Amino acid sequence: MTWWMYALASAVFAALTAILAKVGVEGVPSTLATALRTGVVLVFAWSIALARGEGAALTSLSRRTWLFLALSGVATGLSWLAYFRALQLAPASRVAPIDKLSLALTLLLAWALLGEPMTWKLVLGVALMVCGALLTLA
């Protein structure tokens, strides 16, 4: 599969996540729901990594890699905790568009921190995404 096929699959699964999580958080503390989800992700991801024989690479990872993957994990955890709480407080159709503003933020951070190029088309696309997300709230 190509990168865009994986990206599209990610979008489909993220959409399913919103719907499944909205139903799953009913009557459950959002932190507990996040912990349960994280446990499933943990078992699922480790099972795939080990089945593919990737566990051996653990010993060759640099400290920098460990640090940034750990920080990414903390950011993911905080994102999930906030997302599940938001789903308890509002409809998925309101929460998901705001959550997807992460796309615009990612593009801005990639430009500012990683030096990725920012073209006028990209700026226009980001502006349209933000407008689109805000319009869903009107």
DSSP file (Angstrom, degrees, kcal/mol; ACC not computed):
  #  RESIDUE AA STRUCTURE BP1 BP2  ACC     N-H-->O    O-->H-N    N-H-->O    O-->H-N    TCO  KAPPA ALPHA  PHI   PSI    X-CA   Y-CA   Z-CA
    1    1 A M              0   0    0      0, 0.0     2,-0.1     0, 0.0     0, 0.0   0.000 360.0 360.0 360.0 151.2    0.0    0.0    0.0
    2    2 A T     >  -     0   0    0      1,-0.1     4,-1.8     4,-0.0     3,-0.4  -0.399 360.0-101.8 -87.7 169.8    1.1    3.6   -0.6
    3    3 A W  H  > S+     0   0    0      1,-0.2     4,-2.3     2,-0.2     5,-0.1   0.873 121.5  52.5 -60.5 -38.1    1.4    6.3    2.1
    4    4 A W  H  > S+     0   0    0      2,-0.2     4,-2.3     1,-0.2    -1,-0.2   0.800 105.3  54.8 -73.4 -25.5   -1.9    7.9    1.0
    5    5 A M  H  > S+     0   0    0     -3,-0.4     4,-2.3     2,-0.2    -1,-0.2   0.900 110.4  46.1 -70.0 -40.3   -3.8    4.6    1.3
    6    6 A Y  H  X S+     0   0    0     -4,-1.8     4,-2.4     2,-0.2    -2,-0.2   0.906 112.4  51.2 -64.8 -40.8   -2.5    4.3    4.9
    7    7 A A  H  X S+     0   0    0     -4,-2.3     4,-2.0     2,-0.2    -2,-0.2   0.904 110.8  48.0 -63.4 -41.1   -3.5    7.9    5.6
    8    8 A L  H  X S+     0   0    0     -4,-2.3     4,-2.3     2,-0.2    -1,-0.2   0.907 110.7  51.0 -66.2 -41.7   -7.0    7.3    4.2
    9    9 A A  H  X S+     0   0    0     -4,-2.3     4,-2.7     1,-0.2     5,-0.2   0.903 108.1  53.5 -60.6 -40.2   -7.3    4.1    6.3
   10   10 A S  H  X S+     0   0    0     -4,-2.4     4,-2.4     1,-0.2    -2,-0.2   0.911 108.3  49.6 -60.0 -43.2   -6.2    6.2    9.3
   11   11 A A  H  X S+     0   0    0     -4,-2.0     4,-2.2     2,-0.2    -2,-0.2   0.905 111.1  49.1 -63.6 -42.1   -9.0    8.7    8.6
   12   12 A V  H  X S+     0   0    0     -4,-2.3     4,-2.3     1,-0.2    -2,-0.2   0.935 113.9  45.3 -63.2 -46.2  -11.6    5.9    8.3
   13   13 A F  H  X S+     0   0    0     -4,-2.7     4,-2.2     1,-0.2    -2,-0.2   0.855 110.8  53.8 -67.9 -33.7  -10.5    4.4   11.5
   14   14 A A  H  X S+     0   0    0     -4,-2.4     4,-1.8    -5,-0.2    -1,-0.2   0.898 108.6  49.9 -65.4 -39.4  -10.4    7.8   13.3
   15   15 A A  H  X S+     0   0    0     -4,-2.2     4,-1.7     1,-0.2    -2,-0.2   0.925 111.4  47.9 -63.9 -44.1  -14.0    8.4   12.1
   16   16 A L  H  X S+     0   0    0     -4,-2.3     4,-3.1     1,-0.2     5,-0.3   0.875 106.6  59.1 -62.5 -36.5  -15.0    5.0   13.5
   17   17 A T  H  X S+     0   0    0     -4,-2.2     4,-2.8     1,-0.2     5,-0.3   0.918 103.9  50.7 -57.8 -44.9  -13.2    5.8   16.7
   18   18 A A  H  X S+     0   0    0     -4,-1.8     4,-2.0     2,-0.2    -1,-0.2   0.926 115.1  41.5 -60.6 -45.8  -15.4    8.9   17.3
   19   19 A I  H  X S+     0   0    0     -4,-1.7     4,-1.7     2,-0.2    -2,-0.2   0.939 118.0  45.1 -70.2 -47.5  -18.6    6.9   16.8
   20   20 A L  H  X S+     0   0    0     -4,-3.1     4,-2.3     1,-0.2    -2,-0.2   0.898 114.8  48.9 -64.5 -40.0  -17.6    3.9   18.8
   21   21 A A  H  X S+     0   0    0     -4,-2.8     4,-2.3    -5,-0.3    -1,-0.2   0.887 105.6  57.5 -67.6 -38.5  -16.1    6.0   21.6
   22   22 A K  H  < S+     0   0    0     -4,-2.0     4,-0.3    -5,-0.3    -1,-0.2   0.917 113.3  39.8 -58.3 -43.5  -19.2    8.1   21.8
   23   23 A V  H >< S+     0   0    0     -4,-1.7     3,-0.9     1,-0.2    -1,-0.2   0.890 115.4  53.8 -70.2 -39.6  -21.3    5.0   22.4
   24   24 A G  H 3< S+     0   0    0     -4,-2.3    -2,-0.2     1,-0.2    -1,-0.2   0.760 101.6  56.7 -69.7 -26.8  -18.6    3.5   24.7
   25   25 A V  T >< S+     0   0    0     -4,-2.3     3,-1.8    -5,-0.1     2,-0.3   0.523  74.9 119.6 -86.5  -3.2  -18.3    6.5   27.1
   26   26 A E  T <  S-     0   0    0     -3,-0.9    62,-0.0    -4,-0.3    -3,-0.0  -0.467  92.2  -4.3 -64.3 120.6  -22.0    6.5   28.0
   27   27 A G  T 3  S+     0   0    0     -2,-0.3    -1,-0.3     1,-0.2    -2,-0.1   0.613 113.8 103.7  75.0  13.0  -22.2    5.9   31.8
   28   28 A V  S <  S-     0   0    0     -3,-1.8    -1,-0.2     3,-0.0     2,-0.0  -0.979  81.6-104.0-126.0 137.3  -18.5    5.4   32.2
   29   29 A P     >  -     0   0    0      0, 0.0     4,-2.5     0, 0.0     3,-0.2  -0.382  31.7-128.7 -57.2 136.0  -15.9    7.8   33.6
   30   30 A S  H  > S+     0   0    0      1,-0.2     4,-2.2     2,-0.2     5,-0.1   0.833 106.7  53.5 -61.5 -33.6  -14.0    9.3   30.7
   31   31 A T  H  > S+     0   0    0      2,-0.2     4,-2.3     1,-0.2    -1,-0.2   0.906 110.0  47.4 -67.9 -40.4  -10.6    8.5   32.3
   32   32 A L  H  > S+     0   0    0     -3,-0.2     4,-2.6     2,-0.2    -2,-0.2   0.915 110.9  51.9 -64.9 -42.5  -11.6    4.9   32.8
   33   33 A A  H  X S+     0   0    0     -4,-2.5     4,-2.4     1,-0.2    -2,-0.2   0.911 110.6  48.4 -60.0 -42.0  -12.9    4.7   29.2
   34   34 A T  H  X S+     0   0    0     -4,-2.2     4,-2.7    -5,-0.2    -1,-0.2   0.905 110.3  51.4 -64.5 -41.3   -9.5    6.1   28.0
   35   35 A A  H  X S+     0   0    0     -4,-2.3     4,-2.2     2,-0.2    -2,-0.2   0.910 110.7  48.2 -62.9 -42.3   -7.6    3.6   30.1
   36   36 A L  H  X S+     0   0    0     -4,-2.6     4,-2.0     2,-0.2    -2,-0.2   0.937 113.2  47.5 -63.1 -45.9   -9.6    0.7   28.7
   37   37 A R  H  X S+     0   0    0     -4,-2.4     4,-2.5     1,-0.2    -2,-0.2   0.917 111.2  51.3 -60.5 -43.8   -9.1    1.9   25.1
   38   38 A T  H  X S+     0   0    0     -4,-2.7     4,-2.9     1,-0.2    -1,-0.2   0.882 106.9  54.0 -63.5 -39.0   -5.4    2.4   25.8
   39   39 A G  H  X S+     0   0    0     -4,-2.2     4,-2.3     2,-0.2    -1,-0.2   0.907 109.5  47.6 -60.9 -42.1   -5.1   -1.2   27.1
   40   40 A V  H  X S+     0   0    0     -4,-2.0     4,-2.8     2,-0.2    -2,-0.2   0.930 112.8  48.6 -64.5 -45.0   -6.6   -2.5   24.0
   41   41 A V  H  X S+     0   0    0     -4,-2.5     4,-3.2     2,-0.2     5,-0.3   0.914 110.3  53.0 -60.2 -42.7   -4.3   -0.4   21.8
   42   42 A L  H  X S+     0   0    0     -4,-2.9     4,-2.3     2,-0.2     5,-0.3   0.946 113.6  40.7 -58.2 -52.0   -1.3   -1.6   23.9
   43   43 A V  H  X S+     0   0    0     -4,-2.3     4,-2.2     2,-0.2    -1,-0.2   0.917 117.5  49.2 -64.2 -43.4   -2.1   -5.3   23.4
   44   44 A F  H  X S+     0   0    0     -4,-2.8     4,-2.0    -5,-0.2    -2,-0.2   0.941 114.0  43.8 -61.9 -50.1   -3.0   -4.8   19.8
   45   45 A A  H  X S+     0   0    0     -4,-3.2     4,-2.7     1,-0.2     5,-0.2   0.914 115.2  47.6 -65.9 -44.0    0.1   -2.8   18.8
   46   46 A W  H  X S+     0   0    0     -4,-2.3     4,-2.8    -5,-0.3     5,-0.3   0.888 109.6  54.5 -65.0 -38.0    2.5   -5.1   20.7
   47   47 A S  H  X S+     0   0    0     -4,-2.2     4,-2.2    -5,-0.3    -1,-0.2   0.924 112.3  43.0 -61.1 -44.1    0.9   -8.2   19.2
   48   48 A I  H  X S+     0   0    0     -4,-2.0     4,-1.8     2,-0.2    -2,-0.2   0.937 114.6  49.5 -68.0 -46.2    1.4   -6.8   15.7
   49   49 A A  H  <>S+     0   0    0     -4,-2.7     5,-2.6     1,-0.2     6,-0.4   0.918 115.7  43.1 -60.0 -44.1    5.0   -5.6   16.4
   50   50 A L  H ><5S+     0   0    0     -4,-2.8     3,-1.4     1,-0.2    -1,-0.2   0.877 110.7  54.7 -70.6 -37.2    6.0   -8.9   17.9
   51   51 A A  H 3<5S+     0   0    0     -4,-2.2    -1,-0.2    -5,-0.3    -2,-0.2   0.824 108.3  50.7 -64.8 -29.5    4.3  -11.0   15.2
   52   52 A R  T 3<5S-     0   0    0     -4,-1.8    -1,-0.3    -5,-0.1    -2,-0.2   0.422 117.1-116.1 -87.1   1.5    6.3   -9.0   12.6
   53   53 A G  T X 5S+     0   0    0     -3,-1.4     3,-0.5    -5,-0.1    -3,-0.2   0.752  75.5 131.3  73.9  24.7    9.5   -9.7   14.5
   54   54 A E  G > < +     0   0    0     -5,-2.6     3,-1.3     1,-0.2     4,-0.2   0.520  43.3  88.8 -89.2  -5.3   10.2   -6.1   15.3
   55   55 A G  G >  S+     0   0    0     -6,-0.4     3,-1.6     1,-0.3     4,-0.3   0.799  76.0  67.6 -62.5 -29.3   10.9   -6.5   19.0
   56   56 A A  G X  S+     0   0    0     -3,-0.5     3,-0.9     1,-0.3     4,-0.3   0.761  87.9  67.5 -63.1 -25.1   14.6   -7.1   18.3
   57   57 A A  G X  S+     0   0    0     -3,-1.3     3,-1.2     1,-0.2     4,-0.4   0.636  77.2  85.7 -71.8 -13.2   14.9   -3.4   17.2
   58   58 A L  G X  S+     0   0    0     -3,-1.6     3,-1.2     1,-0.3    -1,-0.2   0.875  85.0  53.9 -55.6 -40.1   14.2   -2.3   20.8
   59   59 A T  G <  S+     0   0    0     -3,-0.9    -1,-0.3    -4,-0.3    -2,-0.2   0.693 105.9  53.2 -71.9 -17.2   17.9   -2.6   21.8
   60   60 A S  G <  S+     0   0    0     -3,-1.2    -1,-0.2    -4,-0.3     2,-0.2   0.420  80.0 116.1 -98.5   2.0   19.1   -0.4   18.9
   61   61 A L    <   -     0   0    0     -3,-1.2     2,-0.1    -4,-0.4    -3,-0.0  -0.494  63.0-127.3 -74.7 138.8   16.9    2.6   19.6
   62   62 A S     >  -     0   0    0     -2,-0.2     4,-2.3     1,-0.1     5,-0.2  -0.326  20.3-111.8 -78.3 164.8   18.7    5.8   20.6
   63   63 A R  H  > S+     0   0    0      1,-0.2     4,-2.9     2,-0.2     5,-0.2   0.879 120.1  56.2 -62.0 -37.3   17.9    7.8   23.7
   64   64 A R  H  > S+     0   0    0      2,-0.2     4,-2.7     1,-0.2     5,-0.3   0.920 107.1  48.4 -60.7 -44.4   16.5   10.5   21.4
   65   65 A T  H  > S+     0   0    0      2,-0.2     4,-2.5     1,-0.2     5,-0.3   0.939 112.4  48.2 -61.1 -47.7   14.1    8.1   19.8
   66   66 A W  H  X S+     0   0    0     -4,-2.3     4,-2.4     1,-0.2    -2,-0.2   0.923 112.9  49.5 -57.5 -45.8   13.0    6.8   23.3
   67   67 A L  H  X S+     0   0    0     -4,-2.9     4,-2.7     1,-0.2    -2,-0.2   0.945 114.3  42.3 -60.9 -50.7   12.5   10.4   24.5
   68   68 A F  H  X S+     0   0    0     -4,-2.7     4,-2.1     1,-0.2    -1,-0.2   0.847 115.2  49.3 -71.7 -32.5   10.5   11.6   21.5
   69   69 A L  H  X S+     0   0    0     -4,-2.5     4,-2.0    -5,-0.3    -1,-0.2   0.881 112.3  49.5 -70.2 -36.4    8.4    8.5   21.3
   70   70 A A  H  X S+     0   0    0     -4,-2.4     4,-2.2    -5,-0.3    -2,-0.2   0.929 112.0  47.5 -65.6 -44.7    7.7    8.8   25.1
   71   71 A L  H  X S+     0   0    0     -4,-2.7     4,-2.5     1,-0.2    -2,-0.2   0.888 110.8  52.2 -63.0 -38.5    6.7   12.4   24.7
   72   72 A S  H  X S+     0   0    0     -4,-2.1     4,-2.5     1,-0.2    -1,-0.2   0.886 108.2  52.2 -62.7 -38.5    4.5   11.5   21.8
   73   73 A G  H  X S+     0   0    0     -4,-2.0     4,-2.6     2,-0.2    -2,-0.2   0.894 108.9  49.2 -64.8 -40.4    2.9    8.9   24.0
   74   74 A V  H  X S+     0   0    0     -4,-2.2     4,-2.6     2,-0.2     5,-0.2   0.930 111.7  49.1 -63.5 -44.7    2.2   11.5   26.7
   75   75 A A  H  X S+     0   0    0     -4,-2.5     4,-2.4     1,-0.2    -2,-0.2   0.903 111.5  49.8 -61.3 -41.0    0.7   13.8   24.1
   76   76 A T  H  X S+     0   0    0     -4,-2.5     4,-2.9     2,-0.2     5,-0.2   0.931 110.5  50.0 -62.2 -45.7   -1.5   11.0   22.8
   77   77 A G  H  X S+     0   0    0     -4,-2.6     4,-2.5     1,-0.2    -2,-0.2   0.924 112.2  46.4 -60.0 -45.8   -2.6   10.1   26.3
   78   78 A L  H  X S+     0   0    0     -4,-2.6     4,-2.3     2,-0.2    -1,-0.2   0.899 112.6  51.2 -63.7 -40.4   -3.6   13.7   27.0
   79   79 A S  H  X S+     0   0    0     -4,-2.4     4,-2.7    -5,-0.2    -2,-0.2   0.933 111.7  46.7 -61.4 -46.5   -5.3   14.0   23.7
   80   80 A W  H  X S+     0   0    0     -4,-2.9     4,-2.7     2,-0.2     5,-0.3   0.898 110.7  52.0 -65.2 -40.7   -7.3   10.9   24.3
   81   81 A L  H  X S+     0   0    0     -4,-2.5     4,-1.8    -5,-0.2    -1,-0.2   0.934 114.3  43.0 -60.7 -45.3   -8.3   11.9   27.8
   82   82 A A  H  X S+     0   0    0     -4,-2.3     4,-2.5     2,-0.2    -2,-0.2   0.896 113.8  52.3 -66.9 -40.1   -9.5   15.3   26.5
   83   83 A Y  H  X S+     0   0    0     -4,-2.7     4,-2.3     2,-0.2    -2,-0.2   0.924 109.9  47.0 -63.7 -46.6  -11.3   13.7   23.5
   84   84 A F  H  X S+     0   0    0     -4,-2.7     4,-1.4     2,-0.2    -1,-0.2   0.887 113.0  49.4 -65.3 -38.1  -13.2   11.2   25.6
   85   85 A R  H  X S+     0   0    0     -4,-1.8     4,-1.4    -5,-0.3    -1,-0.2   0.920 110.3  50.9 -66.3 -41.9  -14.3   13.8   28.1
   86   86 A A  H  X S+     0   0    0     -4,-2.5     4,-1.6     1,-0.2     3,-0.3   0.895 107.2  54.1 -60.8 -39.7  -15.4   16.1   25.2
   87   87 A L  H  < S+     0   0    0     -4,-2.3    -1,-0.2     1,-0.2    -2,-0.2   0.825 106.5  52.4 -65.1 -30.6  -17.4   13.1   23.8
   88   88 A Q  H  < S+     0   0    0     -4,-1.4    -1,-0.2    -3,-0.2    -2,-0.2   0.824 115.7  40.9 -70.5 -29.7  -19.2   12.8   27.1
   89   89 A L  H  < S+     0   0    0     -4,-1.4    -2,-0.2    -3,-0.3    -1,-0.2   0.641 122.6  22.1 -95.1 -16.6  -20.1   16.5   27.1
   90   90 A A  S  < S-     0   0    0     -4,-1.6    -1,-0.1    -5,-0.1     5,-0.0  -0.958  88.1 -81.5-148.7 161.6  -21.1   17.0   23.5
   91   91 A P    >>  -     0   0    0      0, 0.0     4,-2.1     0, 0.0     3,-1.7  -0.326  38.7-120.6 -63.7 148.5  -22.3   15.2   20.4
   92   92 A A  H 3> S+     0   0    0      1,-0.3     4,-2.6     2,-0.2   -73,-0.1   0.830 113.2  64.0 -58.1 -32.9  -19.6   13.4   18.3
   93   93 A S  H 34 S+     0   0    0      1,-0.2    -1,-0.3     2,-0.2   -75,-0.0   0.684 110.1  38.4 -67.6 -17.1  -20.7   15.6   15.3
   94   94 A R  H <> S+     0   0    0     -3,-1.7     4,-0.9     2,-0.1    -2,-0.2   0.777 117.8  47.5 -96.8 -37.4  -19.5   18.7   17.3
   95   95 A V  H  X S+     0   0    0     -4,-2.1     4,-2.7     1,-0.2     5,-0.2   0.924 104.7  58.5 -72.3 -45.5  -16.4   17.2   18.9
   96   96 A A  H  X S+     0   0    0     -4,-2.6     4,-2.3     1,-0.2    -1,-0.2   0.887 103.2  50.3 -58.9 -44.8  -14.9   15.6   15.8
   97   97 A P  H  4 S+     0   0    0      0, 0.0     4,-0.3     0, 0.0    -1,-0.2   0.903 113.5  46.1 -62.3 -37.6  -14.5   18.8   13.8
   98   98 A I  H >< S+     0   0    0     -4,-0.9     3,-1.6     1,-0.2    -2,-0.2   0.925 111.6  52.0 -68.0 -42.7  -12.8   20.6   16.6
   99   99 A D  H >< S+     0   0    0     -4,-2.7     3,-1.7     1,-0.3    -1,-0.2   0.868 102.7  60.2 -58.8 -36.4  -10.6   17.6   17.2
  100  100 A K  T >< S+     0   0    0     -4,-2.3     3,-1.9     1,-0.3     4,-0.5   0.549  78.2  86.0 -75.0  -5.3   -9.6   17.6   13.5
  101  101 A L  T <>  +     0   0    0     -3,-1.6     4,-2.3    -4,-0.3    -1,-0.3   0.663  69.6  83.6 -63.0 -13.0   -8.2   21.1   13.9
  102  102 A S  H <> S+     0   0    0     -3,-1.7     4,-2.7     1,-0.2    -1,-0.3   0.806  80.9  62.1 -58.2 -27.8   -5.2   19.1   14.9
  103  103 A L  H <> S+     0   0    0     -3,-1.9     4,-2.2     2,-0.2    -1,-0.2   0.949 105.5  43.3 -62.9 -48.5   -4.5   18.8   11.2
  104  104 A A  H  > S+     0   0    0     -4,-0.5     4,-2.1     1,-0.2    -2,-0.2   0.915 115.4  49.5 -63.3 -42.2   -4.1   22.6   10.9
  105  105 A L  H  X S+     0   0    0     -4,-2.3     4,-2.7     1,-0.2    -2,-0.2   0.885 109.0  52.8 -64.4 -38.5   -2.1   22.7   14.0
  106  106 A T  H  X S+     0   0    0     -4,-2.7     4,-2.8     2,-0.2     5,-0.2   0.920 108.7  49.5 -62.1 -44.5    0.2   19.9   12.8
  107  107 A L  H  X S+     0   0    0     -4,-2.2     4,-1.7     2,-0.2    -2,-0.2   0.909 113.0  46.9 -62.6 -41.4    0.8   21.7    9.5
  108  108 A L  H  X S+     0   0    0     -4,-2.1     4,-2.8     2,-0.2    -2,-0.2   0.916 114.4  46.5 -66.5 -42.9    1.7   24.9   11.4
  109  109 A L  H  X>S+     0   0    0     -4,-2.7     4,-3.2     2,-0.2     5,-0.8   0.874 109.2  54.9 -67.3 -36.6    4.0   23.0   13.9
  110  110 A A  H  X5S+     0   0    0     -4,-2.8     6,-2.4    -5,-0.2     4,-0.8   0.878 113.2  43.5 -63.3 -36.8    5.7   21.1   11.0
  111  111 A W  H  X5S+     0   0    0     -4,-1.7     4,-0.7     4,-0.2    -2,-0.2   0.943 120.6  39.5 -70.6 -48.8    6.5   24.5    9.4
  112  112 A A  H  <5S+     0   0    0     -4,-2.8    -2,-0.2     1,-0.1    -3,-0.2   0.877 130.6  23.9 -72.5 -39.3    7.6   26.2   12.6
  113  113 A L  H  <5S+     0   0    0     -4,-3.2    -3,-0.2    -5,-0.2    -2,-0.1   0.770 131.7  33.2-101.4 -29.9    9.5   23.3   14.3
  114  114 A L  H  <<S-     0   0    0     -4,-0.8    -3,-0.2    -5,-0.8    -2,-0.1   0.509  97.8-123.0-107.0  -6.4   10.5   21.0   11.4
  115  115 A G     <  +     0   0    0     -4,-0.7    -4,-0.2    -6,-0.3    -3,-0.1   0.734  49.5 164.8  72.9  21.3   11.1   23.6    8.7
  116  116 A E        -     0   0    0     -6,-2.4    -1,-0.2     1,-0.1    -2,-0.1  -0.443  46.1 -92.6 -70.7 148.4    8.6   21.9    6.3
  117  117 A P        -     0   0    0      0, 0.0     2,-0.5     0, 0.0    -1,-0.1  -0.262  32.1-157.1 -66.8 146.9    7.6   24.2    3.4
  118  118 A M        -     0   0    0     -7,-0.1     2,-0.2    -3,-0.1   -10,-0.0  -0.941  16.6-176.6-124.3 106.0    4.5   26.4    3.7
  119  119 A T     >  -     0   0    0     -2,-0.5     4,-2.5     1,-0.1     5,-0.2  -0.511  41.4-107.0 -97.2 168.1    3.1   27.3    0.4
  120  120 A W  H  > S+     0   0    0      1,-0.2     4,-2.5     2,-0.2     5,-0.2   0.855 121.8  54.6 -63.9 -32.9    0.1   29.6   -0.4
  121  121 A K  H  > S+     0   0    0      2,-0.2     4,-2.6     1,-0.2    -1,-0.2   0.903 108.9  47.4 -65.8 -40.5   -1.9   26.6   -1.3
  122  122 A L  H  > S+     0   0    0      2,-0.2     4,-2.7     1,-0.2    -2,-0.2   0.919 112.1  49.4 -66.1 -43.4   -1.2   25.0    2.0
  123  123 A V  H  X S+     0   0    0     -4,-2.5     4,-2.4     2,-0.2    -2,-0.2   0.919 113.0  47.6 -61.1 -44.2   -2.0   28.2    3.9
  124  124 A L  H  X S+     0   0    0     -4,-2.5     4,-2.5     2,-0.2    -2,-0.2   0.913 111.7  50.3 -63.7 -42.7   -5.3   28.4    1.9
  125  125 A G  H  X S+     0   0    0     -4,-2.6     4,-2.3     2,-0.2    -2,-0.2   0.913 111.1  48.2 -61.7 -43.3   -6.1   24.8    2.6
  126  126 A V  H  X S+     0   0    0     -4,-2.7     4,-2.5     2,-0.2    -2,-0.2   0.924 111.6  50.4 -62.8 -44.3   -5.4   25.2    6.4
  127  127 A A  H  X S+     0   0    0     -4,-2.4     4,-2.5     1,-0.2    -2,-0.2   0.903 111.1  48.6 -61.5 -41.3   -7.6   28.4    6.4
  128  128 A L  H  X S+     0   0    0     -4,-2.5     4,-2.8     2,-0.2    -1,-0.2   0.881 110.2  51.7 -66.8 -37.8  -10.4   26.5    4.7
  129  129 A M  H  X S+     0   0    0     -4,-2.3     4,-2.6     2,-0.2    -2,-0.2   0.922 111.2  47.0 -63.8 -43.5  -10.2   23.6    7.1
  130  130 A V  H  X S+     0   0    0     -4,-2.5     4,-2.4     2,-0.2    -2,-0.2   0.933 113.7  48.0 -64.5 -44.6  -10.4   25.9   10.1
  131  131 A C  H  X S+     0   0    0     -4,-2.5     4,-2.5     1,-0.2    -2,-0.2   0.917 111.7  50.9 -60.5 -42.8  -13.4   27.7    8.5
  132  132 A G  H  X S+     0   0    0     -4,-2.8     4,-1.4     2,-0.2    -2,-0.2   0.914 110.1  48.6 -61.9 -43.8  -15.0   24.4    7.8
  133  133 A A  H  < S+     0   0    0     -4,-2.6     4,-0.5     1,-0.2     3,-0.3   0.917 113.4  47.4 -62.5 -42.6  -14.6   23.2   11.3
  134  134 A L  H >X S+     0   0    0     -4,-2.4     3,-1.1     1,-0.2     4,-0.5   0.863 106.5  57.8 -68.6 -35.0  -16.0   26.4   12.7
  135  135 A L  H >< S+     0   0    0     -4,-2.5     3,-0.9     1,-0.3    -1,-0.2   0.819  97.3  61.8 -64.4 -29.6  -18.9   26.3   10.3
  136  136 A T  T 3< S+     0   0    0     -4,-1.4    -1,-0.3    -3,-0.3    -2,-0.2   0.715 102.2  53.2 -68.8 -17.6  -20.0   22.9   11.7
  137  137 A L  T <4        0   0    0     -3,-1.1    -1,-0.2    -4,-0.5    -2,-0.2   0.608 360.0 360.0 -90.8 -13.3  -20.5   24.6   15.1
  138  138 A A    <<        0   0    0     -3,-0.9    -1,-0.2    -4,-0.5    -2,-0.1   0.485 360.0 360.0 -72.9 360.0  -22.8   27.3   13.8
